[in-house]
């Protein structure tokens, strides 16, 4: 069974709604397709297991979002408030199935789905369900026949949730919790290549020697994939550029000339981003706040856009009042500077000090504080 509602709820907060498009010929618009009438019911109406399983499958269809979302992007809270009642109902339907039909061949799958959906509910704000989630996890992990892949996935999600719970204490606390959990997972599953992928994420967001040490661990690991080793080696190469000048000059999309070498005496943020990148757009309020506060003190920004469509970029920059110059070549991930500096993910935010030397490869975290510190030097 495909958990459509589960998938949608997980990704909803990171996706902006797309405008309604004309449907293909002879196709009924989705908005006109009748919804199942029991999406918000917490029990299944069917009396027989086969019919109940079909009902549970149909109940996983995502609800039609409010029409106003087509013209106005909803906030994360609005999305959570809308989807959570449906997620809670689907969670209880899954439990209803395996409770009423414990010997059915789909009972075990229903229990797994209840666990997954409960995790979604917690992430959407139903923190009162944390104890239920832990109890469901304990039951699943106690199953001797549980495949290793599923066992690993459960433990991995558990560790990620624990890290998310620390986010209110700051990025450093969340990152420390994540690494702590990964190290436990590493002992439980020493041969899983996913461990190195998770550590790569930690290292990419770690400061200074901490990140360097983990990158080296990955490059020397027997379980790391070739891709992860290559990425770690690339990151080590970037770390070697810290404290050195950055060669960056271009003609901006609006015709302005930008040259980092001519900005000595100022603190400069190099922002690799794109209008289609949700996290990049999510960081924009922080970037603008830092710019508005410290531009008069000597803080500048040079944007490097990985967009492919010039019009999308210029319209976004104009509508969001982004005053700093933007480099654009329309090549997406093959962007000239993205390739030159081995940028593999965005947002990538680098800080250059008053002497023109690269000082920070993770300026996204506590940007305002880091800018203030460099301005004070």
Secondary structure by P-SEA (a helix, b strand, c coil): ccaaaaaaaaccccccccccccccccccccccccccccccccccccccaaaaaaaaaaaacccccccccccccccaaaaaaaaaaaaaaaaaaaaaaaaacccccaaaaaaaaaaaaaaaaaaaccccaaaaaaaaaaaaaacccccaaaaaaaaaaaaaaaaaaaccccaaaaaaaaaaaaaaaaaaccccaaaaaaaaaaaaacccaaaaaaaaaaaacccccaaaaaaaaaaaaaaaacccccccccccccbbbbbccccccbbbbbcccccccaaaaaaaaaaaaaaaaccccbbbbbbbbccccaaaaaaaaaaacccbbbbbcccccccaaaaaaccccccbbbbbcccccccccccccaaaaaaaaaaac
